[in-house]
Amino acid sequence: MNKRPLLILDHDALRFNMSTVVGWCREAGIDVAGVIKATTGMASVALDYERCGAKWIASSRLEQLARAKKAGVKLPLLMIRIPMISELDELVRICEYSLESGQDTLYSLDKAAEKAGVTHNVILMADLGDLREGLIEKTELIDLAKYVEDSLHSLHLAGIGTNLGCVGSVIPTEEKMLMLSDWAEAVEEAVGRPLEVVSGGATSSLMPLFDKVMPPKVNMLRIGAIVYCGPNEDLRSCYGRTEADELRGDVFTLEAEVVEVNTKPTHPIGELGVNAFGEKATYVDRGDRKRAILAIGRADYGDIGDILPQLEGAEVTMASGDHTILDIEDCKEDIKVGDTVRFALKYSAILRLTASENVTIEEKNI
Ligand SMILES: *Cc1c(COP(=O)(O)O)cnc(C)c1O
């Protein structure tokens, strides 16, 4: 079978990033849960995380965690999307830990764990303002913690956690981390024992760590994005931070083939309606320009802003599901049909490309 488009994963670069980030966290007394969902749960990526010192492997999808386990990952597995009640029987068989936020699910989870003859560890989520999962009031969190501790005997309350910088874009400031610490202490007081885990968030929660203001109580971060994207990642939170410049940006590279080269007008000719995705697009008339069509499209990578051509002077201008138009008027290189063009990738492009059945993944330095 033809191998293009090709997604190249350089495991040396990946392990360099993982070891670096695990090292930063270790210095601050924090263990890393290695989040593999951005790679659609590639087992080789989970094994890299294990080698690089992560303490858990985490994903938002059970099938990805099951795959990691099957591939020989020995670390405890952590489910980071609040589970569906319909998947709890599988959940307790596949993973040892999960993030939880509601009494009904916890009740059913306890039953599932009892049925499977296991003790399942739960981390209760505090919503500190990002408005995704979790309890929004401290008292609610304390009540839920006591409920797990006192009434659900096949569950172990391992700790509490939070998620920021996600749907609500809230920055994980020192203040938010202090709030999490405070809530953790309140839960400890209510249950009369220390918690093992205080999980401070995702890649964006590296910011208080960089600023050396992370409260000592926070002892877990769940890290995905930054190890895959390195300094290319435009996470609002890490944007402009020099710390991430140490990391490698060449973990994933996309290679797509040129199928047409032509010089054409830059403004469409005719009455304009909507594009292939029903969007009303705007077009800047830059006169006639040389452009290449690549055999890859939004069906594979999502949005054109998430793929960054590694060809000087080239710019992605438009795309349909299966075609990408690259402006090459200002390129010094002479691009011909049959050539390939390489791209660095942002987070959502990695997420989609690893899941695309049209894309071949080539693993280097595994
Ligand atoms: C995706 C996710 C993470 C990892 O986020 P990154 O930004 O990729 O580091 C951590 N925690 C939860 C709950 C998540 O859903």
The ligand as an ORCA input file, in Angstrom:
! r2SCAN-3c Opt
* xyz 0 1
  C      -6.468     16.119     28.222
  C      -6.394     16.180     29.676
  C      -5.160     16.373     30.305
  C      -3.884     16.612     29.534
  O      -3.895     17.899     28.977
  P      -2.666     18.479     28.147
  O      -3.041     19.884     27.919
  O      -2.608     17.669     26.904
  O      -1.451     18.342     28.976
  C      -5.137     16.370     31.685
  N      -6.248     16.191     32.399
  C      -7.457     15.998     31.839
  C      -8.646     15.801     32.706
  C      -7.562     15.993     30.459
  O      -8.770     15.813     29.908
*
